[in-house]
Amino acid sequence: MDIIETIKEQIANNTILLYMKGSPNAPQCGFSARASQAVMGCGEKFAYVDILQNPEIRANLPKYANWPTFPQLWVGGELVGGSDIVLEMFEKGELQTLIKDAAAKAKAAEA
């Protein structure tokens, strides 16, 4: 499968998706650590992709997303942003609302 198709599928199939270096429990950079902590702090399940284990995604996602850096948080198929944006939204309470609303919509769609 084409890597862009793989990326599109990951985004479509995961309501809350964090592309990061490492994993939420073992992040491999400070930006990924802060972003994953903020997302975990919202209290909903989320998926992640370790771009260090997926060099093709690491190389192609910035072009697809038109966003040059990692981590990248995607919610409901839309790019939210990177570490600074995620942290700022979390501190304002906006990230919690965005993630809870997206998770509720996904659960309603499954029912």
N, C-alpha and C positions, 0 to 999 in steps of 0.2 A: 504494500500500500504506500502511496505517496505520503511523504512526511507531513505536508500541509493538510492532507485529508485526515491523518492521524490526529493532528493538533485540533482540527475542527471537531472531530469525533469526541475527543477528550473534553473539550469545552461544552459541547452539546449534551454529553452524557453525565456531566458532573455539575450540579447546581452551584456548588462552591468549590473552586479549584485554585490551588496555590502552586504556581511553578516556582521552585526554590532550589537553593543549593543545600543538599542534604535532606533530612526529614524533620518533621516538627519536633520529634524527641531527640534528634541529633543533628541540629543545623550546622552547616559548614561555613557560614559567614554571619557576621553580626546583623546585616540587613535582613537576611532570611530568618534569623532567630527572632528579631523584633516583630517582623510581619507575622510569623507563625504564632507567636505568643498573643498578639492582638486578635487573630482569627480564633484561636482556641478560647480566648477570653469571651467570645460571643456565645459560647455554649452550644454550638450546632456542629454536627458531623461535617467534615469536609474532606475532599480528596486533595492529594498533592502529587506532583511529579518532581522527582529529583533530577534536575537537569545535568548534574555531574555524571549520572548514570545513563543519560540520554543525550549524547553529543549532537545528534541530528536535530533534536528539538531545541537544544541550546543554540545551535547555529541558525535555525529557521524561524523560531517563534518571534524574535525581535522584528523581523521583516513582516511577518504576518500581522503582528499586533501593532506595528508602527510605534513600538516602545523599546528603547535600546537596552534596558537593564533588567536585572532580576533582583528580588523576586517580582512576580506578577500575580496579582489576585484577580480572578475572574469570578463574577457572581451573576447568575442568570444569563450566561452567554455574553456578558459585557465586561470589558476590561475596566477594573476599578482603578488600578495603578500599582505603584511600587511601594516600598517600605515607608517613605515619608508620608505619602498620601494615606496609606492604610493606618499609620499611627495617628495622624492628625484626625482622621475620621473617627477612630476609636476613642480618642480623648474627648471629642465633642459628642459622643454617643450616636453618631450617624452610622458607623459601621455595624453596630449591634442591630439597629433597626433594619438596615439593608439586608444583612445576613438572615435575621429572623424572618423577615417578609419573604425572602427568596426561598428559605427552607419550608415555610408554611405553604407557599404556592406549589412547591414540588411535592409535598405530602398530599395536598388536596388533589393534585393531578394523578397521583398514584391510587387514590381511593376510588 
